[in-house]
Amino acid sequence: MTNRNQLVGGFGERVACRYLVSQGLVLLDRNWRSRAGELDVVARDGPDVVFVEVKTRRSTRFGMPAESVVPAKVRRLRTLARMWLAANDVRCEHVRFDVISVLVGRSVALQHLRGAF
């Protein structure tokens, strides 16, 4: 990933986190890494733990940001979620997987897909 892409991605994650907090979610973790990959955001929405994948793009030339969450990525995120829950000894009745798309151009557009997969 280029430095510019890292900057854009980091900006998108900050925008997403501010949005989630404004919606009443409590942030538990950001950029949690293991040898299997990375979780962008882990939050609590009431009793539920929410794993949020943030996708940021500068244009729709290659489609909407959320379209890049392909089946292989979904499998990896589910595995990472299990690992995070075990590593943090968190118990909950429900987990949810959300995707937040951030489109950065002349303005910033955010789309939140709750229960995306």
Rosetta blueprint (number, residue, H / E / L):
1 M L
2 T L
3 N H
4 R H
5 N H
6 Q H
7 L H
8 V H
9 G H
10 G H
11 F H
12 G H
13 E H
14 R H
15 V H
16 A H
17 C H
18 R H
19 Y H
20 L H
21 V H
22 S H
23 Q L
24 G L
25 L L
26 V E
27 L E
28 L E
29 D E
30 R E
31 N E
32 W E
33 R E
34 S E
35 R L
36 A L
37 G E
38 E E
39 L E
40 D E
41 V E
42 V E
43 A E
44 R E
45 D E
46 G L
47 P L
48 D E
49 V E
50 V E
51 F E
52 V E
53 E E
54 V E
55 K E
56 T E
57 R E
58 R L
59 S L
60 T L
61 R L
62 F L
63 G L
64 M L
65 P H
66 A H
67 E H
68 S H
69 V L
70 V L
71 P H
72 A H
73 K H
74 V H
75 R H
76 R H
77 L H
78 R H
79 T H
80 L H
81 A H
82 R H
83 M H
84 W H
85 L H
86 A H
87 A H
88 N L
89 D L
90 V L
91 R L
92 C L
93 E L
94 H L
95 V E
96 R E
97 F E
98 D E
99 V E
100 I E
101 S E
102 V E
103 L E
104 V E
105 G L
106 R L
107 S L
108 V E
109 A E
110 L E
111 Q E
112 H E
113 L E
114 R L
115 G L
116 A L
117 F L
